Amino acid sequence: MVVNLAIGFITPPVGVNLFVGSGISGISMKALSIAVIPFFFVTVLALLLIVFIPDLSLWIGHYFSI
């Protein structure tokens, strides 16, 4: 759920993080949206790995369980 929210926060039209980043940096929304594209693809890849290989995100619970 957190990774899905992260994707939503960096993609237009809702992109709350884009509005904040644009306001702080003074860069236009268009330029910032283009700059975020590589991070978007990496985050989508991470989401796919988490969804289809759940042991990647659940190993901590298995490793530290008593």
C-alpha positions as CSV (number, residue, x, y, z in Angstrom):
1,M,0.0,0.0,0.0
2,V,2.8,2.4,0.8
3,V,4.5,1.8,-2.5
4,N,1.2,2.4,-4.3
5,L,0.8,5.6,-2.5
6,A,4.3,6.7,-3.4
7,I,3.5,6.2,-7.1
8,G,0.4,8.2,-6.7
9,F,2.2,11.0,-5.0
10,I,4.7,11.5,-7.8
11,T,2.3,11.1,-10.8
12,P,0.1,13.8,-12.2
13,P,-2.7,15.0,-12.0
14,V,-2.9,14.4,-8.2
15,G,0.9,14.3,-7.6
16,V,1.0,16.1,-4.2
17,N,4.8,15.7,-4.1
18,L,5.0,17.4,-7.5
19,F,3.2,20.4,-6.2
20,V,5.4,20.6,-3.1
21,G,8.6,20.1,-5.1
22,S,7.5,22.7,-7.7
23,G,6.7,25.2,-5.0
24,I,10.0,24.7,-3.1
25,S,12.3,24.6,-6.1
26,G,10.6,27.0,-8.4
27,I,10.7,24.5,-11.3
28,S,7.6,24.2,-13.5
29,M,5.3,21.2,-13.0
30,K,6.0,20.1,-16.5
31,A,9.8,20.0,-16.0
32,L,9.5,18.3,-12.7
33,S,7.1,15.7,-14.1
34,I,9.6,14.8,-16.8
35,A,12.4,14.7,-14.2
36,V,10.5,12.2,-12.1
37,I,10.0,9.7,-14.9
38,P,13.0,7.5,-14.0
39,F,12.0,7.3,-10.4
40,F,8.5,6.4,-11.5
41,F,9.7,3.4,-13.4
42,V,12.0,2.2,-10.6
43,T,9.1,2.5,-8.1
44,V,6.8,0.5,-10.5
45,L,9.4,-2.1,-10.8
46,A,9.8,-2.3,-7.0
47,L,6.0,-2.6,-6.7
48,L,5.9,-5.5,-9.2
49,L,8.6,-7.3,-7.3
50,I,6.8,-6.8,-4.0
51,V,3.5,-8.0,-5.4
52,F,4.8,-11.1,-7.3
53,I,7.6,-12.1,-4.9
54,P,6.1,-11.3,-1.4
55,D,9.1,-12.9,0.4
56,L,11.1,-9.8,-0.5
57,S,8.9,-7.6,1.8
58,L,8.1,-10.3,4.4
59,W,11.5,-11.7,5.1
60,I,12.1,-9.4,8.1
61,G,9.1,-10.9,9.9
62,H,10.4,-14.4,9.2
63,Y,14.0,-13.5,10.2
64,F,13.2,-11.9,13.5
65,S,10.3,-14.1,14.6
66,I,10.7,-15.8,17.9
